[in-house]
């Protein structure tokens, strides 16, 4: 919960291992699943190639760099939630609206990294 950003299970494992050397990656995954199921954590977009989680429950969206897979929070105030609800299939119950904007972050653009689509 105290890790900044959008950590992966591997990031959490590395941090936990410093305090609990005998911990396994499987234990970290099991606990993350428990936290996701309880609502303490939310799963972030799949566009970065691996599970990433966050404790931020405030409405927000994400900027995702397709090169380095960094994720940056984006304030949701510029997005109209009603716009996303129009045209949904009848009976579909929205639990959360999450918008991911894919692109190249400034660091990757400055570094001249190859650009992906």
Secondary structure, 3 states (H helix, E strand, C coil): CCCCCCCEHHHHHHHHHHHCCCCCHHHHHHHHHHHHHHCCCEECCCCCCCCEEECCCCCEEEEEECCCCCEEEEEHHHCCHHHHHCCCCCCCCCCCCCCEEEECCHHHHHHCCCCCC
